[in-house]
Each structure stands twice: as C-alpha cells, then as structure tokens.
C-alpha cells in the first residue's frame, strides 16, 4: 500500500529522518483529509497527533523551571553578599597577571635548553620549516611557466577548459600585479598549513561524527580553537616557536581545522539512516559501512569543509605576517601600516585568486570521486590520451617541459616589464569616495551619518543596557536562554562561561564586546539568510554569487578595515561593518548548502498538496535544514568575534584592544586574559544557539 508522506508514520526514533508531518505546510493536512477520507491510514489522524506531540515538549519546558529556580536561589544570595550595580564584584575576581607573567618568563628562560622544547617542539618546528621550504623550492624551480602550466593542466583534467583558463588567468594576474614571488611564498606556506588543517580536521570530524561521546569532548576544544582570536594565540606560539614560519603555520592550522572538523562531523551524523540500515542488513562491517556508505553520503559537507579550511587558512595570511610569515600577508601589512589601500588591495587580490584556484580545483576533484567514469568512446582524442595513470604522467611531464622551456628562456621569474600598477587608481577612487560619500549625500546622508546612527541607536544603548544590568540578572538570563535552547548541562556551561568573564576581571570590557558582537551577528544573519534563500532557489543566482562570496571571504581581515575606516570613520561601527562583510559569505554558503540538501521528495509532496513557495520554505525547507542553519549561526558568531577583535585597531576598543596590546607589548597576561574572555563569550553564544538541536 502506498501513502503520501503526510500519512506515513515515523516508526524510527532516529533524528536524521525528517518528520514530514511536522514539516508540512498548514494547507497540507486539510488536503490530505479530503483525498484520503474514505481510507484513513495509521498516520492520518493529524488533528489528534498534534496535541500528543506537543504535550511532552510543554511538560519538558515546565520541568526546566526547576533548574532555573535553583540558579536563582544560588545567585540572589550571592548578589546580597556581594552588592554592586552592574559591575562584577571585585571580591569574586581573580588576578592572573602574576602566574601568567611567570609562565611567560619560564618559557623564555627554558626555550633553548629544556627537553620539551629540544625534543618535541623543536622537531615540530623543523618539520614545518623543511616542508614549507621544500614546497617553495619546487615552486621557484618550476618558474612561472611551470606553475601556471601545471595548474592549468590539472584543472583541465579535472573539470575542462573553463577551469584551466581560470587557473592560468589567476596565476598570470598574480604576475601582472608584481606579486609573483610573494604569491609563491604564501602558496608554499598555505599548501602545508591547509593540508595539515584538512587532515587534522577530518580526523577530529570523523571521531565526533561517529561517537557522541567524542563529540561532547571535542566540541569545547573546537570552540576554543576557533573562537580564540588569532592575536591571542599568536603570542604563545611566538613564545614557544619564535618569530617565523613555524608559528605562522601552526597558528593557521589551529584557525582552519575547526570548520573542517565541524562540517565533517555534520555530514557523518546526517547520513541517510535508511541507507545505513540497508548496509547493515546486508552484513557490512562497521568499517565497510563507513567507507562505502557514510563517507560517500557525507561527501558534499566534507568538500564544503575543505573549502572553508582553504578560505580561513588564506585569510590568516595577513595575521601570520605579523609574526614573520612573509609573502603576500607581509605586503598587505606594510601597506596598511602606511594606510595605502591600493597597495594593500594589490597584495590582497592574489590571495583571493589563490583561494579561487584551490577552491575550484578541490571542488572539481571532489566531484570526480565516486562519479561514474565517462566511456572511452564518448571522449575526444585528447581526453583519451590523458586518461588513466599514464595521463597523470603526461600531465607532469608537460608541466616539467613548460618549466624547462622557461628556464631555457631565462624567465623563471615573472618579467618586471609585464607588471602593472594598481595602487594609484585605487587610492584615487578611495579618495573620491571619502570626499563625496562620507557626508553631505542628499536624502540618505553620508556614511559617517550611518555610522553615527548605528552607534547611537544600537551599539550605545545595547552596551549601556548590558553594563547597567546586575551581574546576577545577566547570569539568570543566560541560564534561561540556554535552558530554552538545550538542557541543564547547556545552561550550566553558559552560566559558567559568563561567570568566568567576571572572575577574569574583564566584565565591563566583555559586555562592550558582547554588544558589538550581538549587533553584528543580528545584521549578518538577517542579510545572510535573505541572500541564501534567493541563491538556493536559483542556480544562476548561486553561480553569480559564488565569486563574490569567494572574494569577500578570502580578502584578509585587515583589508576590510581600511575602506570601512575611510567610509565610516574610527570607532565601533567600522569594526561591526567589517565583521558583517567578513562573516556573511560563510552564513550564505552553509545556509544554501542546507536548503539544497533537503529531500526533494518531501518538497514535491508539499507542493503537490497545494503549498505555496513561501509555505514550502517556512514549514518544510527551513525546519529540515535546521542543523545547517544552526551551524551557520555558529560560524557567524565565530567570524564576527574574530573581526570585532581586530577592530580594536580602529577604535573598537574593549577586549580587542587588550588582545592587540598584549601581542604588541609581549604581555602574556593581558593578551591571554582578554583571549580567554573572548572564548567564554563565544562559548556562551554557542551554547545559547547551537544546542537547540538537542531540544
């Protein structure tokens, strides 16, 4: 007997199987009752099912009042014993400057003679240096002809002529901008760092996706790795490894591995339960189910994780240049130090081009994995010649031939006579925008007016409200929000995270940062979800949007600060604007991916029952894409936090200023305390939003 999806009872408790009855539009039950009135099925009694499904949730919410009451009974007496207006009581704060200062001094004193540095960190540092240097030497030996030819040939074998031309044009543009040598330096560093990030992230994601216990253990570790601002962990990296390439590579790995791990775990957890049950019923072992079913089903999220690892790794190029990474990041950093937007953009564009080349190539390679091979008779002659293992050998030989030809012509480096200057026209355009858009624009006002209104109407009231609220009330609010989102463990984590901010002695600065993050995340989510819905409905819109997202996500974070300062002035508004632009691409990508992964049969069933496009979106696609939406919220929080902290350089103040000051002065206590407070804020926001999937 066949029945519509709205009549099929959910016989399995697995959450990976969507409940189409709960996701169907409001018109669907009435249509199903009219069509199936003569033959009711076990799941057809929708009006009776809804109250029974709602009662457990209501009872569960009432049960959450007990932990909330316990929290109030503990916090209110503390508020009476330690009175205060909105500030955290000084008696409950701990000064960590002494222990952290002594720890920094011990590292400096023992870095050259302690066994831990000589036989562990020393070998790690040497391995990183040797790997990066080997890749860089190979790139220089190949020359611009060999590198360009190899990239184009690999792209042609994977995806065709269009991608081959894109790769060739990207490397040619790097040479035309006069950035060939810095590009090769950055490429060598990023190849090693991104490869290590992908491997580490895949292993962590595999553990988290297959074991709920490992997921619970790794989740705070991934949160800390991703939320801790780069400036905060650059300082201990420099103390341990010194200034140079090893610290830069390892900092990039720490920053780029968590997105890969999260998306890999998400793909493994969301694998179709029916396929997994079928594989188990056929007698497949756990390893066989993983290799033949779960990993192939999770291929798209894993490839998205690779994409995010590439993007986040390349975005670290500028920050890594602060500690001696060199390459394109160093050029950007020097240009920004002299407020030269044109020079910064000239060095930032090759970073974007590298991201595009690596992203498109990795995506094409992923699509070929598991795809059915094209029959030889349907391929043209050149494709048949370059097919198979001998095709790979011919590709390598062709690239070597191009490199040798370049060496013979004595043009291994890009000729300086073939370069063009981008700095002057860009600086002229920025000057024009500053003169004509900063103020005095009729009707809409200038960008300075927008910044002042955003600060005066949103940021200032939000900060004042948070700082004026009693500390115990904020803890209760955090507990209540976390209870509504998840479980009592979630609430406990949120309360402890917010309380740790006060214990660290940075309560006021943390609430200032929290106000900026909340405002920027709200704007990011509104814009990101709106753009993603349009892109998910139109394949053409997604194709047009993809290069824009690549550019916005891969431009170094520092590059955003100069134009926003030129347009909006100095203050908290420029930091929030840069954070929105930087976090928006990740939100759009993940949301589009989640909406496109919704089961098409469920969508078609809803449409066949008379649901409008708006009803399908609100009651089918968005509920079924909930894990991806929650992940998008998480990524928005993380990325906004990262840029808001860097905004301390342009007047953002608060914790960002403390982190930057700690790195500049080598003050481990100031930098790590502010970084730890940022981690606590990130954990608080993560627990308030992300655990909703457990409810």
C-alpha positions in Angstrom: 0.0 0.0 0.0 1.3 3.5 -0.9 0.6 6.6 1.1 1.5 10.2 0.9 4.4 11.4 3.1 2.0 13.2 5.4 0.3 9.8 6.2 3.5 7.8 6.8 4.1 7.3 10.5 7.6 7.8 11.8 8.5 4.4 13.1 12.1 5.1 13.9 13.5 7.3 16.7 16.4 8.4 14.5 16.5 12.2 14.3 18.2 12.0 10.9 14.9 11.0 9.3 12.7 14.1 8.9 9.1 14.1 10.2 7.2 15.3 7.2 4.0 15.6 9.1 5.5 18.3 11.4 7.2 20.0 8.4 4.3 20.0 6.0 2.5 23.3 5.3 -0.7 24.4 7.0 -2.8 23.6 4.0 -1.4 20.1 3.6 -3.4 18.3 6.4 -6.7 19.6 5.1 -5.9 18.5 1.5 -4.8 15.0 2.8 -8.1 14.7 4.8 -10.1 15.4 1.7 -8.2 12.9 -0.5 -8.0 10.1 2.0 -11.3 10.4 3.8 -12.6 7.0 2.6 -9.4 5.1 3.6 -7.7 6.5 6.8 -4.2 5.3 7.5 -2.5 5.0 10.8 -0.8 8.4 10.5 -3.9 10.2 9.1 -5.2 11.5 12.4 -3.2 14.7 12.2 -5.5 16.7 14.5 -5.2 14.1 17.3 -1.4 13.7 16.7 -0.5 17.3 17.2 -1.7 17.7 20.8 0.0 14.4 21.8 3.3 15.6 20.1 3.1 19.0 21.8 2.4 17.8 25.4 5.8 16.2 26.0 7.6 19.4 24.9 5.3 21.5 27.1 6.0 19.3 30.1 9.7 19.4 29.4 9.7 23.2 29.4 7.8 23.2 32.7 10.5 20.9 34.1 13.1 23.4 33.1 11.8 25.8 35.7 13.4 23.7 38.5 17.0 24.3 37.3 16.2 28.0 36.8 14.8 28.3 40.3 17.9 26.6 41.7 20.1 29.0 39.8 18.1 32.0 41.2 18.3 30.6 44.7 22.1 30.4 44.4 22.7 33.7 42.6 20.4 36.1 44.6 22.1 35.4 48.0 25.5 36.0 46.3 24.1 39.3 45.0 23.1 40.2 48.6 26.5 39.3 50.0 28.4 41.0 47.2 26.3 44.0 46.2 27.1 46.1 43.2 25.2 47.9 40.4 26.1 46.4 37.1 29.8 45.7 37.7 31.2 42.4 38.8 32.1 42.3 42.5 35.8 42.7 43.0 35.8 40.1 45.7 34.8 37.5 43.1 37.6 38.4 40.6 41.0 36.7 40.3 44.2 38.4 39.2 46.0 36.1 36.8 48.7 38.6 35.7 51.3 37.2 38.2 51.0 33.4 37.3 50.8 34.2 33.5 53.7 36.5 33.7 55.8 33.9 35.5 54.7 31.3 32.9 55.9 33.6 30.1 59.2 34.2 31.8 59.7 30.4 32.3 59.1 29.7 28.6 61.6 32.4 27.6 64.2 31.1 30.0 63.9 27.4 29.1 63.2 27.6 25.4 66.8 26.8 24.5 67.6 24.1 27.0 64.5 22.3 28.2 63.9 18.8 26.8 60.3 19.6 25.9 61.5 22.3 23.5 64.5 20.4 22.3 62.9 17.0 21.6 59.3 17.9 20.8 58.6 21.5 19.8 62.0 21.6 18.1 61.2 18.7 15.9 57.8 20.1 15.1 59.3 23.4 14.2 62.0 21.8 12.0 59.4 19.6 10.2 57.3 22.7 9.4 60.3 24.6 8.1 61.5 21.7 6.0 58.1 21.2 4.5 57.4 24.8 3.6 60.9 25.3 2.2 60.6 22.1 0.1 57.4 23.3 -1.5 58.8 26.8 -2.0 62.0 25.5 -3.7 59.9 23.3 -6.0 57.7 26.3 -6.9 60.7 28.5 -7.6 62.4 25.7 -9.7 59.3 25.3 -11.8 59.1 29.0 -12.5 56.0 30.9 -13.6 55.7 28.8 -16.7 55.8 25.5 -14.9 53.5 26.5 -12.1 51.0 28.0 -14.5 51.1 25.1 -16.8 50.8 22.5 -14.0 47.8 24.4 -12.5 46.1 24.7 -15.9 46.7 21.0 -16.9 45.4 19.7 -13.6 42.3 21.9 -13.8 41.7 20.8 -17.4 41.9 17.1 -16.5 39.5 17.6 -13.5 36.9 19.9 -15.0 37.7 21.0 -18.5 38.8 24.0 -20.5 37.0 26.7 -18.5 38.6 25.9 -15.2 42.0 25.5 -16.9 41.7 29.0 -18.3 40.6 30.4 -14.9 43.7 28.9 -13.2 46.0 30.2 -15.9 44.5 33.7 -15.8 44.7 33.7 -12.0 48.4 33.0 -11.9 49.0 35.4 -14.7 47.2 38.1 -12.8 49.4 37.5 -9.8 52.4 38.1 -12.0 50.9 41.2 -13.7 50.4 42.8 -10.3 54.1 42.3 -9.5 53.4 39.7 -6.7 54.8 36.5 -8.2 57.5 35.9 -5.5 55.2 36.8 -2.6 52.5 34.6 -4.1 54.8 31.6 -4.2 55.9 32.2 -0.6 52.2 32.3 0.5 51.3 29.4 -1.6 54.1 27.3 -0.1 53.0 28.2 3.4 49.3 27.6 2.7 49.8 24.3 1.0 51.5 22.9 4.1 49.1 24.6 6.5 45.8 23.8 4.7 46.9 20.2 4.1 47.6 19.8 7.8 44.3 21.5 8.6 42.3 19.2 6.4 43.9 16.1 7.8 43.6 17.2 11.4 40.0 18.4 10.8 39.0 15.3 9.0 40.3 13.1 11.9 38.6 15.2 14.5 35.4 15.3 12.5 35.5 11.5 12.0 35.7 11.0 15.7 33.0 13.5 16.5 30.6 12.2 13.8 30.9 8.6 14.8 30.9 8.9 18.5 28.5 11.1 20.5 30.9 10.9 23.5 33.8 12.1 21.3 31.5 14.9 20.0 30.8 16.1 23.5 34.6 16.0 24.4 35.8 17.7 21.2 33.1 20.3 21.0 34.6 22.7 23.6 38.0 22.0 22.1 36.9 23.1 18.7 35.1 26.0 20.1 38.2 27.2 21.9 40.4 26.6 18.8 38.0 28.6 16.6 36.8 31.3 18.9 40.1 32.2 20.5 41.2 35.3 18.5 44.3 34.9 16.3 46.2 37.7 18.2 45.7 35.8 21.4 47.2 32.5 20.4 49.9 34.1 18.2 51.6 35.3 21.4 52.1 31.8 23.0 53.0 30.5 19.5 55.8 33.1 19.3 56.9 32.4 22.8 57.2 28.7 22.1 58.4 28.6 18.4 59.8 32.1 18.0 59.1 34.6 15.2 58.9 32.9 11.8 57.2 30.3 9.6 56.6 27.5 12.2 54.5 29.8 14.5 52.6 31.1 11.4 51.8 27.7 10.0 50.7 26.2 13.3 48.5 29.3 14.0 46.9 28.8 10.6 46.3 25.1 11.4 44.6 26.0 14.7 42.4 28.5 13.0 41.5 26.5 9.8 41.0 23.0 11.2 37.7 23.5 13.2 35.5 24.3 10.2 36.7 21.1 8.5 36.0 19.1 11.7 32.6 20.6 12.2 31.4 20.1 8.7 32.8 16.5 8.5 31.0 15.6 11.7 27.8 17.2 10.5 27.9 15.2 7.3 28.6 11.9 9.0 25.8 12.5 11.6 23.3 13.5 8.9 23.9 10.4 6.7 20.7 8.8 5.5 19.6 6.3 8.1 17.8 4.2 5.6 21.0 3.7 3.6 22.9 2.8 6.7 20.3 0.3 7.8 20.3 -1.3 4.4 24.1 -1.6 4.5 23.9 -3.2 8.0 21.2 -5.6 6.9 23.5 -6.8 4.1 26.1 -7.8 6.6 28.6 -5.0 6.1 31.0 -4.4 8.9 31.4 -1.0 10.7 34.4 -0.2 8.6 32.7 -1.2 5.3 29.6 0.9 6.3 31.9 3.9 6.9 33.9 3.6 3.7 31.1 2.5 1.3 28.0 4.4 2.8 28.6 7.0 5.4 31.6 8.8 3.8 30.1 8.9 0.3 26.9 10.3 1.7 28.8 12.9 3.6 30.9 13.9 0.6 29.3 17.3 0.0 29.6 18.5 3.6 33.3 17.3 3.7 34.0 19.1 0.5 32.4 22.2 1.9 34.7 21.7 4.9 37.7 21.6 2.6 36.5 24.8 1.1 36.2 26.5 4.4 39.6 25.3 5.5 41.1 26.8 2.4 39.3 30.1 2.9 40.0 30.5 6.5 43.6 29.4 6.1 44.3 32.0 3.4 42.5 34.7 5.4 45.2 34.1 8.1 48.0 35.2 5.7 48.0 38.8 6.9 47.7 38.0 10.6 50.5 35.4 10.2 52.7 38.1 8.6 52.7 39.9 12.0 55.0 37.1 13.3 57.2 36.8 10.3 55.4 34.6 7.8 56.3 36.9 4.9 54.6 36.5 1.5 51.5 38.4 0.5 50.5 39.0 4.0 53.6 40.9 4.7 52.9 43.2 1.7 49.4 43.8 2.9 50.5 44.5 6.5 53.1 47.0 5.3 50.6 48.7 3.1 48.1 49.0 5.8 50.7 50.4 8.2 51.1 53.3 5.8 47.3 53.5 5.1 47.9 52.6 1.4 44.7 51.0 0.3 45.9 50.5 -3.3 49.0 48.6 -2.3 47.0 46.5 0.2 44.5 45.6 -2.5 47.2 44.7 -5.0 48.6 42.2 -2.5 45.1 41.1 -1.3 43.9 40.2 -4.9 46.4 37.4 -5.3 45.2 35.9 -2.1 41.7 35.9 -3.5 42.9 34.4 -6.7 44.8 31.6 -4.9 41.6 30.9 -3.0 39.6 30.7 -6.2 42.1 28.3 -7.8 42.4 26.0 -4.8 38.6 26.1 -4.2 37.6 25.3 -7.8 40.3 22.6 -8.1 39.3 20.9 -4.9 35.7 21.1 -5.8 36.3 19.5 -9.2 38.4 16.7 -7.6 35.7 16.0 -5.1 33.0 15.7 -7.8 35.1 13.2 -9.7 35.4 11.0 -6.5 32.7 8.3 -6.8 31.4 9.6 -10.1 30.8 7.1 -12.9 33.6 7.2 -15.5 32.8 8.5 -18.9 33.0 5.7 -21.6 36.1 6.0 -23.7 34.2 6.1 -26.9 32.4 9.3 -25.8 35.7 11.1 -25.0 37.6 13.1 -27.6 41.1 12.0 -28.6 43.0 14.3 -26.2 40.9 13.2 -23.3 41.6 9.6 -24.0 45.4 10.3 -24.3 45.4 12.0 -20.9 43.2 9.4 -19.2 44.4 6.9 -16.6 47.7 6.7 -14.8 49.7 7.5 -18.0 47.6 10.6 -18.3 48.8 11.8 -14.9 52.3 11.1 -16.0 51.8 13.0 -19.2 50.4 15.9 -17.2 53.5 16.0 -15.0 55.8 15.7 -18.0 54.1 18.5 -19.8 54.4 20.8 -16.8 58.1 19.9 -16.5 58.6 20.6 -20.2 57.0 24.1 -19.6 59.3 24.7 -16.7 62.4 23.7 -18.6 61.3 25.9 -21.5 61.0 28.8 -19.1 64.5 28.1 -17.7 66.0 28.0 -21.2 64.4 31.3 -22.0 65.8 32.7 -18.7 62.4 33.8 -17.4 61.7 31.6 -14.4 60.5 34.7 -12.5 57.8 36.9 -13.9 59.3 39.7 -16.0 59.1 43.1 -14.3 58.3 44.7 -17.7 55.0 42.8 -17.7 53.7 44.2 -14.5 51.0 46.9 -14.0 50.4 49.3 -11.0 47.1 49.1 -9.2 47.8 51.3 -6.2 47.4 54.8 -7.8 43.9 54.3 -9.4 42.6 52.5 -6.3 43.9 55.2 -4.0 42.3 57.8 -6.2 38.9 56.0 -6.1 39.1 55.8 -2.3 39.9 59.5 -2.0 36.9 60.3 -4.2 34.6 58.1 -2.1 35.9 59.7 1.1 35.2 63.2 -0.3 31.8 62.5 -1.8 30.2 59.7 0.3 31.5 60.5 3.8 28.9 63.2 4.5 26.6 65.6 2.7 24.8 63.0 0.5 21.2 64.3 -0.1 18.3 62.4 1.5 20.1 59.3 2.7 23.0 61.1 4.4 26.7 60.1 4.3 28.4 57.0 5.6 29.5 59.0 8.6 25.9 59.7 9.5 25.1 56.0 9.1 27.9 55.0 11.4 26.8 57.6 14.0 23.2 56.4 13.9 24.2 52.8 14.2 26.4 53.6 17.1 23.9 55.9 18.8 20.8 53.9 18.2 22.0 50.4 18.5 25.5 49.9 19.9 25.4 52.5 22.7 22.0 51.5 24.1 22.9 47.8 23.9 26.2 48.4 25.7 24.7 50.6 28.3 21.9 48.2 29.0 24.2 45.2 29.4 26.6 47.1 31.7 23.8 48.6 33.8 22.1 45.3 34.4 23.0 43.5 37.6 25.6 40.8 37.1 23.4 38.2 38.7 20.5 39.1 36.4 22.7 38.6 33.3 23.7 35.2 34.7 20.0 34.3 35.1 19.1 35.5 31.6 22.0 33.4 30.2 20.7 30.4 32.2 17.1 30.9 31.0 18.1 31.3 27.3 20.3 28.2 27.5 17.6 26.2 29.1 15.1 27.2 26.4 17.7 26.2 23.8 19.0 22.9 25.2 19.4 21.1 28.5 20.5 21.8 32.1 24.1 21.0 31.0 23.9 23.6 28.4 22.6 26.1 31.0 25.4 25.2 33.4 28.0 25.7 30.6 26.6 29.1 29.6 26.4 30.4 33.2 30.0 29.2 34.0 31.3 30.8 30.7 29.7 34.2 31.6 30.7 33.9 35.2 34.3 33.2 34.1 34.4 36.6 32.3 33.8 38.3 35.6 36.2 36.1 37.5 38.9 37.1 35.0 38.3 40.7 35.9 37.3 42.0 32.4 33.5 42.2 33.0 32.9 45.8 31.6 35.1 45.2 28.5 33.5 41.9 27.8 30.0 43.3 27.9 31.2 46.1 25.5 32.5 43.4 23.1 29.3 41.4 23.6 27.2 44.3 22.5 29.2 44.7 19.3 29.0 41.0 18.5 25.3 40.8 19.1 24.6 43.7 16.8 26.9 42.5 14.1 25.6 38.9 14.3 22.0 40.1 14.0 22.7 42.1 10.9 24.8 39.2 9.4 22.0 36.6 9.9 19.3 38.8 8.5 21.3 39.6 5.4 22.8 36.1 5.1 19.5 34.2 5.3 17.8 36.5 2.9 20.6 36.2 0.3 20.8 32.4 0.9 17.1 31.8 0.3 17.4 33.6 -3.1 20.5 31.7 -4.1 19.0 28.4 -3.1 16.0 29.0 -5.3 18.1 30.0 -8.4 21.1 28.1 -9.7 22.1 31.1 -11.8 22.0 33.4 -8.8 24.2 31.0 -6.9 26.7 30.9 -9.8 26.8 34.7 -9.9 27.1 35.0 -6.2 29.9 32.4 -5.7 32.8 34.5 -6.9 31.6 37.5 -4.8 31.5 35.2 -1.8 35.0 34.0 -2.5 36.3 37.5 -2.7 34.6 38.7 0.4 35.6 35.6 2.4 39.2 35.4 1.3 40.2 39.0 1.4 42.4 39.4 4.5 40.5 40.7 7.6 42.8 43.8 7.8 42.0 44.8 4.2 38.4 45.4 5.3 39.4 47.8 8.0 41.0 50.5 5.7 38.0 51.1 3.4 35.5 51.0 6.2 37.5 53.5 8.2 37.7 55.7 5.1 34.0 55.5 4.7 32.7 55.3 8.3 35.5 56.9 10.4 37.1 55.4 13.5 35.0 53.7 16.2 32.9 50.7 16.9 30.8 51.0 13.8 33.6 50.3 11.3 34.6 47.1 13.3 30.9 45.9 13.1 30.7 46.7 9.4 33.9 44.8 8.6 32.7 41.9 10.7 29.4 41.7 8.9 31.1 41.6 5.5 33.6 39.0 6.6 31.1 36.7 8.2 28.3 37.0 5.6 29.9 34.5 3.0 30.1 31.6 5.4 26.5 32.1 6.5 25.3 32.2 2.9 27.3 29.2 1.9 26.2 27.0 4.7 22.6 28.0 4.5 22.4 27.4 0.8 24.0 24.0 1.3 21.5 23.1 3.9 18.5 24.2 1.9 19.7 22.3 -1.2 20.2 19.2 0.8 16.6 19.0 1.9 14.9 15.8 0.5 13.4 16.7 -2.9 10.6 14.2 -2.4 9.4 16.0 0.7 9.4 19.3 -1.1 7.5 17.8 -4.0 4.9 16.2 -1.7 4.2 19.6 -0.1 3.8 21.3 -3.4 1.5 18.6 -4.7 -0.7 19.2 -1.7 -1.1 22.9 -2.6 1.6 24.5 -0.6 2.9 27.8 -1.8 6.6 28.6 -2.2 6.5 30.6 1.0 4.9 27.7 2.9 7.4 25.2 1.5 10.2 27.4 2.6 8.9 28.2 6.1 7.3 24.8 7.0 9.4 22.3 5.1 12.9 23.5 3.9 13.8 25.7 6.9 12.8 23.1 9.6 14.6 20.2 7.7 17.7 22.4 7.2 17.8 23.2 10.9 21.2 21.6 11.6 22.8 23.7 8.8 21.1 26.9 10.0 22.4 26.3 13.5 25.9 25.7 12.1 25.5 29.0 10.1 24.7 30.8 13.3 27.7 29.3 15.0 30.0 30.3 12.2 28.6 33.8 12.2 29.4 34.2 15.9 32.9 32.9 15.4 33.8 35.0 12.4 32.2 38.2 13.8 34.1 37.7 17.0 37.4 37.4 15.1 36.9 40.6 13.2 35.4 42.6 16.1 38.6 41.8 18.0 40.8 43.0 15.1 38.5 46.1 15.2 40.3 47.1 18.3 42.9 48.5 15.9 40.4 51.1 14.5 38.7 52.2 17.7 36.6 49.2 18.5 38.1 49.1 22.0 37.0 46.6 24.6 38.6 43.1 24.6 40.0 43.6 21.1 42.2 46.5 22.2 43.5 44.3 25.1 44.4 41.4 22.8 46.2 43.6 20.3 48.0 45.4 23.1 49.1 42.1 24.6 50.7 41.0 21.4 52.3 44.3 20.6 53.9 44.5 24.1 54.6 40.8 24.6 52.3 40.9 27.6 51.1 37.3 28.0 48.8 38.1 30.9 46.9 40.9 29.1 46.6 39.1 25.9 45.6 35.7 27.2 43.1 37.0 29.8 41.4 39.0 27.1 41.6 36.0 24.7 40.1 33.7 27.4 37.3 36.2 28.0 36.5 36.1 24.2 36.5 32.3 24.3 34.0 32.4 27.2 31.8 34.9 25.3 32.0 32.6 22.3 31.0 29.5 24.3 28.1 31.4 25.8 26.7 32.4 22.4 27.4 29.0 21.0 25.5 27.2 23.8 22.6 29.6 23.6 22.1 28.9 19.9 23.7 25.6 18.8 22.3 23.1 21.3 18.8 23.8 20.1 19.1 20.7 18.0 19.1 18.7 21.3 15.8 20.1 22.5 
